[in-house]
Amino acid sequence: MNDPHNNPDASRKSRDQAEEHLDIVPSSTRAPLTFGAADLGPAALRNIGLFGALPDAALEHLAAHLDILDVDPGTYIFREGDHGNCMYVVLQGDMEVLKKSKGGTDTRVAVLGPGDWFGEMAVIDVQARSASVMTASPGRLIKISAPDLDRLYRFDVKSYSLIVLNVAREMSRRLRVADGILADLIANVVDGYAKSHTKTSA
């Protein structure tokens, strides 16, 4: 697929609208959602952590209004630094999360698969994307925009609150994992320094 970011002369407007260039299947015309081989009705949606504990009415409301993206391998869903107002849930395929180093090199920091979600930070804090996400295989995603969440809030505030809580729990889990990795990294650096300093002193 064409990626507007490959054009060095692309305007700010083009970068902000990059997500709109993906292959979006409108909810009014798309076939029934699929999650693997299962029909993505309320029961299947409930198996996705983001929608855990939501009542059937709220799940049916979401399934009727959310759009689905079918994306080819190598497609950037968004790039680090882009403006964003939506998040995504992975239905099929693998997504690579890439973080740019100081030298400008994209480094893979995570791989997401079916049931995972990403992009929620830009919805919560309304800031630029903190990382890039690219498809590693043919993928299918649910797109959840800020207006979609606002629509759910007006439909059922409790269900909206549950989604926010599920997002917060996942962000907390990821932070704990990151803290553990950082602690191990610091410990390894300190141990290595201590050993080299001991050898030098001897």
ZIBELRA-V641893 format. One record per pair of residues at least 24 apart in sequence whose ideal C-beta (glycine too) atoms are under 10 Angstrom apart, sorted by the first residue. I is the first residue (numbers start at 1). GAP is how many residues later the second one is. If there is no record, write none. Layout:
<<I GAP> <I GAP>>
This chain:
<<1 70> <1 71> <1 72> <1 73> <1 74> <1 75> <1 134> <2 73> <3 71> <3 72> <3 73> <3 76> <3 131> <4 72> <4 75> <5 71> <5 73> <5 74> <5 76> <5 77> <5 127> <6 70> <12 71> <15 63> <15 64> <15 66> <15 67> <15 68> <16 66> <16 67> <16 68> <16 69> <17 65> <17 66> <18 58> <18 59> <18 60> <18 61> <18 64> <18 65> <18 66> <19 50> <19 57> <19 58> <19 59> <19 63> <19 64> <19 65> <19 66> <19 67> <19 69> <19 100> <19 124> <19 126> <21 54> <22 45> <22 47> <22 48> <22 49> <22 50> <22 53> <22 54> <22 55> <22 56> <22 66> <22 113> <22 119> <22 121> <23 45> <23 46> <23 47> <23 48> <23 49> <23 52> <23 117> <24 43> <24 44> <24 45> <24 46> <24 47> <24 117> <24 119> <25 42> <25 43> <25 44> <25 45> <25 115> <26 41> <26 42> <27 35> <27 36> <27 37> <27 38> <27 39> <27 40> <27 41> <28 36> <28 37> <28 39> <30 36> <30 37> <30 38> <30 40> <31 37> <32 31> <33 30> <33 33> <33 35> <33 58> <33 107> <33 109> <34 34> <34 57> <34 58> <34 106> <35 54> <35 55> <35 56> <35 57> <35 79> <35 80> <35 105> <35 107> <36 55> <36 56> <36 78> <36 79> <40 28> <40 51> <40 102> <44 47> <45 44> <45 97> <47 67> <47 68> <48 41> <48 42> <48 43> <48 66> <48 67> <48 68> <48 69> <48 94> <48 118> <49 40> <49 66> <49 67> <49 68> <49 117> <49 118> <49 120> <49 121> <49 124> <50 37> <50 39> <50 65> <50 66> <50 67> <50 70> <50 92> <50 94> <50 112> <50 113> <50 116> <50 117> <50 119> <50 120> <51 38> <51 66> <51 91> <51 108> <51 111> <51 112> <51 115> <52 110> <52 111> <52 113> <52 114> <52 117> <53 105> <53 106> <53 109> <53 110> <53 112> <53 113> <54 98> <54 102> <54 104> <54 105> <54 106> <54 108> <54 109> <54 112> <55 101> <55 103> <55 104> <55 107> <57 98> <57 99> <57 102> <58 94> <58 97> <58 98> <58 100> <58 101> <58 102> <58 104> <58 105> <59 100> <61 90> <61 91> <61 94> <61 95> <61 98> <62 80> <62 82> <62 86> <62 87> <62 89> <62 90> <62 93> <62 97> <62 101> <63 79> <65 79> <65 82> <65 83> <65 86> <65 87> <65 90> <66 76> <66 77> <66 78> <66 79> <66 82> <66 85> <66 86> <67 74> <67 75> <67 76> <67 77> <67 78> <67 81> <68 72> <68 73> <68 74> <68 75> <69 66> <69 70> <69 71> <69 72> <69 73> <69 74> <70 68> <70 69> <70 70> <70 71> <71 24> <71 63> <71 64> <71 66> <71 67> <71 68> <71 69> <71 70> <72 63> <72 65> <72 66> <72 67> <73 61> <73 62> <73 63> <73 64> <73 65> <73 66> <74 60> <74 61> <74 62> <74 63> <75 58> <75 59> <75 60> <75 63> <75 64> <76 56> <76 57> <76 58> <76 59> <77 41> <77 42> <77 52> <77 55> <77 56> <77 57> <77 58> <77 62> <77 64> <77 66> <78 40> <78 41> <78 44> <78 50> <78 51> <78 53> <78 54> <78 55> <78 56> <79 27> <79 49> <79 50> <79 52> <79 53> <79 54> <79 55> <80 26> <80 48> <80 49> <80 50> <80 51> <80 52> <80 53> <81 47> <81 48> <81 49> <81 50> <81 51> <82 40> <82 46> <82 47> <82 50> <83 39> <83 43> <83 44> <83 45> <83 46> <84 35> <84 36> <84 37> <84 38> <84 39> <84 42> <84 43> <84 44> <84 45> <84 46> <84 61> <84 62> <85 34> <85 37> <85 38> <85 41> <85 60> <85 61> <85 62> <85 64> <86 33> <86 34> <86 36> <86 37> <86 57> <86 58> <86 59> <86 60> <86 61> <86 62> <86 63> <87 30> <87 31> <87 32> <87 33> <87 34> <87 35> <87 36> <87 37> <87 54> <87 55> <87 56> <87 57> <87 58> <87 59> <87 61> <87 62> <87 80> <88 24> <88 28> <88 29> <88 30> <88 31> <88 32> <88 45> <88 51> <88 53> <88 54> <88 55> <88 56> <89 25> <89 26> <89 27> <89 28> <89 29> <89 30> <89 31> <89 51> <89 52> <89 53> <89 54> <89 55> <90 24> <90 25> <90 26> <90 27> <90 28> <90 43> <90 45> <90 49> <90 50> <90 51> <90 52> <91 24> <91 48> <91 49> <91 50> <91 51> <92 45> <92 46> <92 47> <92 48> <92 49> <93 42> <93 43> <93 44> <93 45> <93 46> <93 47> <93 48> <94 40> <94 41> <94 42> <94 43> <94 44> <94 45> <95 38> <95 39> <95 40> <95 41> <95 42> <95 44> <95 46> <96 35> <96 36> <96 37> <96 38> <96 39> <96 40> <96 41> <97 33> <97 34> <97 35> <97 36> <97 37> <98 33> <98 34> <98 35> <98 36> <99 31> <99 32> <99 33> <100 31> <100 32> <106 25> <106 26> <106 28> <107 24> <108 24> <108 26> <108 28> <109 69> <109 72> <110 64> <110 67> <111 25> <112 24> <112 27> <113 24> <113 26> <114 25> <114 26> <116 54> <117 24> <117 25> <117 27> <117 49> <117 50> <117 53> <118 52> <119 24> <119 25> <120 24> <120 43> <120 44> <120 46> <120 47> <120 48> <120 50> <120 51> <121 46> <121 50> <122 24> <123 25> <123 26> <123 41> <123 44> <124 40> <124 43> <124 44> <124 47>>
